Amino acid sequence: MQNNNKSKGFRSFVKEKGYYIVLLLCAAAVGTSGYFLLTADRTPAAPVATVQTEATTAPDAPTRRAADAVATQGVEPTEPTSPKRLVTVRPTGGECVNSFAADHLAYNVTTRDWRTHEGVDYRCEAGQTVTAAADGTVYTVYEDQSYGMTVVLQHANGYTTHYGNLSKDIPVSVGDSVKLGDVIGTVGDTACVETALEPHLHFAVYKNNAPVDPADFF
């Protein structure tokens, strides 16, 4: 009988206080969840491994620019060769009868049209000697379809000099070394696009295959 009374009393207590018990359990659950959340945020992150690298220089790599090294030694750097130092003498005498016109069109009295002229024409006597305008090597000897028998000399720094309208008797060959003033041919009449002119030498200068005005070199 006593146990029945206790059981009835407990059930009565739960029935009367059940709302508060559930509320208390919910509060306890919320509190527990908040605790774990707070403690999780405070957990320190795992350290990230860092690797320090040191700059290395190859054994053969220069430690400073060559120009800086020259300056510190008190030596003036060498100036690049001026294009005016290449050609020091005209390859033949006589006045210019046809000027340089590589960047514009000029009238050609032989072909009776307007075209570029990548050199200059110097009036000469037929058979007059033509000399090398600078030290160099004979690069080629050939018959150009426009300027006839032509000798091309190769020089330093990408320069070449071209001597056209020569006679077919050429005294030099490919590979020959020539000095300034050496005879490389004589004036002829082989330039088919300039036959209306008096005997003359067609002379041109090129820098890396680009025409430049020969007048700039004299």
C-alpha positions in Angstrom: 0.0 0.0 0.0 2.8 2.3 0.9 4.5 1.7 -2.6 1.3 2.5 -4.3 1.0 5.7 -2.5 4.6 6.7 -3.5 3.9 5.8 -7.1 0.7 7.8 -7.2 2.6 10.7 -5.5 5.4 10.7 -8.2 2.9 10.5 -11.0 1.0 13.4 -9.5 4.2 15.4 -9.1 5.2 14.7 -12.8 1.7 15.6 -14.0 1.8 18.9 -12.1 5.4 19.8 -12.7 5.9 18.2 -16.1 6.0 21.5 -18.0 8.8 22.8 -15.8 10.8 19.6 -16.1 10.6 19.7 -20.0 11.6 23.4 -19.9 14.5 22.6 -17.6 15.7 19.8 -19.9 15.6 22.1 -23.0 17.6 24.8 -21.2 20.2 22.2 -20.2 20.5 21.0 -23.8 20.9 24.5 -25.1 23.5 25.3 -22.5 25.5 22.1 -23.3 25.4 22.9 -27.1 26.6 26.5 -26.5 29.5 25.2 -24.3 30.7 22.9 -27.1 30.4 25.7 -29.7 32.4 28.1 -27.6 35.1 25.6 -26.8 35.4 24.7 -30.5 35.9 28.3 -31.6 38.7 28.7 -29.1 40.6 25.6 -30.4 43.9 26.9 -31.9 44.4 26.2 -35.6 47.1 23.7 -36.5 50.3 25.6 -37.4 51.1 25.9 -41.1 54.5 24.7 -42.0 56.6 27.4 -43.6 59.6 26.8 -45.7 62.2 29.5 -46.0 64.1 29.6 -49.3 67.3 31.4 -49.9 68.1 33.0 -53.2 70.9 31.2 -54.9 73.1 32.3 -57.7 74.6 30.0 -60.3 78.4 29.8 -60.0 78.9 31.2 -63.4 76.2 34.0 -63.2 77.6 37.5 -63.2 77.1 39.5 -60.1 76.9 42.8 -61.9 76.4 44.2 -65.4 79.5 44.5 -67.5 78.9 48.2 -68.1 78.9 48.7 -64.3 82.1 46.8 -64.0 83.8 48.9 -66.6 82.6 52.1 -64.9 84.0 51.0 -61.5 87.4 50.4 -63.2 87.5 53.9 -64.5 87.4 52.8 -68.2 85.2 54.7 -70.6 82.8 52.3 -72.4 83.5 51.9 -76.1 81.1 53.9 -78.3 79.4 51.9 -81.1 80.9 52.5 -84.5 79.4 55.4 -86.3 77.9 54.7 -89.7 79.9 57.6 -91.1 83.1 55.8 -90.2 82.3 52.9 -92.5 82.6 54.6 -95.9 85.6 57.0 -96.0 86.1 57.6 -99.7 83.8 57.7 -102.7 84.2 54.7 -104.9 84.7 56.9 -108.0 84.8 60.5 -109.0 82.2 62.5 -110.8 79.1 64.3 -109.7 75.9 62.7 -108.5 73.4 62.5 -111.4 70.7 60.5 -109.7 70.0 60.8 -106.0 68.9 58.4 -103.3 65.1 57.8 -103.2 64.3 54.7 -101.1 61.5 56.4 -99.1 59.8 58.0 -102.1 59.3 57.6 -105.8 61.6 59.2 -108.4 61.1 59.5 -112.1 63.2 57.1 -114.2 64.1 58.5 -117.6 64.9 55.1 -119.0 61.8 53.2 -117.9 59.6 56.4 -118.0 57.9 55.6 -114.8 58.1 56.4 -111.1 60.1 54.0 -108.8 62.4 53.9 -105.8 66.1 54.3 -106.2 68.1 52.7 -103.4 71.4 54.2 -104.2 73.1 57.1 -106.0 74.5 57.4 -109.5 77.9 59.0 -110.1 78.8 60.2 -113.5 82.0 58.6 -114.8 84.0 57.9 -118.0 83.4 54.5 -119.5 86.0 52.1 -118.3 86.9 54.3 -115.3 88.1 52.3 -112.3 85.8 51.7 -109.3 87.4 51.2 -105.9 86.2 49.7 -102.6 84.7 52.4 -100.4 85.8 50.6 -97.2 87.6 47.5 -96.0 85.6 44.3 -96.5 85.1 41.0 -98.1 83.6 40.2 -101.5 80.2 38.8 -100.7 79.0 38.2 -104.2 79.6 39.0 -107.9 76.5 38.7 -110.1 74.5 40.3 -112.9 71.6 42.1 -111.5 68.5 42.2 -113.7 68.2 46.0 -113.1 71.7 47.3 -112.4 73.8 44.9 -114.4 77.1 43.6 -113.3 77.3 44.1 -109.6 79.9 43.6 -106.9 78.7 43.4 -103.2 81.2 43.9 -100.4 80.4 42.9 -96.8 81.6 45.0 -93.9 81.4 45.0 -90.2 78.3 45.8 -88.2 75.8 44.5 -90.8 76.9 46.9 -93.6 77.2 46.0 -97.3 78.2 48.2 -100.2 76.9 47.6 -103.7 78.6 48.6 -107.0 76.4 48.3 -110.1 76.6 49.1 -113.8 80.1 47.6 -114.0 81.7 46.1 -117.0 81.7 42.3 -117.2 85.5 42.1 -116.5 85.5 41.8 -112.7 88.9 41.6 -111.1 87.7 40.2 -107.8 86.1 37.0 -106.7 83.8 35.9 -103.9 85.7 35.6 -100.6 88.5 38.0 -101.5 89.5 40.5 -98.8 89.7 44.1 -100.1 91.1 47.2 -98.5 89.7 50.7 -98.9 90.8 52.0 -102.4 91.4 48.6 -103.9 90.1 48.3 -107.5 87.0 46.0 -107.8 85.9 46.8 -111.3 85.4 49.4 -114.0 82.4 51.4 -115.2 80.3 49.8 -117.9 76.8 50.1 -119.4 75.1 46.9 -118.1 72.3 48.5 -116.0 69.3 48.0 -118.2 67.1 50.4 -116.2 69.6 53.2 -116.5 70.7 53.1 -120.1 69.4 56.6 -120.8 72.0 58.1 -118.4 75.6 58.9 -119.2 78.2 56.3 -118.1 78.0 56.1 -114.4 78.4 54.0 -111.3 75.3 52.9 -109.4 76.5 52.8 -105.7 74.3 51.7 -102.7 74.8 51.1 -99.0 72.7 48.8 -96.9 72.5 48.3 -93.1 71.1 44.9 -92.2 69.5 44.7 -95.7 67.9 48.1 -95.3 69.0 50.9 -97.8 70.6 54.0 -96.3 71.7 57.2 -98.1 75.3 56.9 -99.2 75.6 60.7 -98.9 75.5 60.2 -95.1 78.9 58.5 -95.3 80.9 61.1 -97.1 
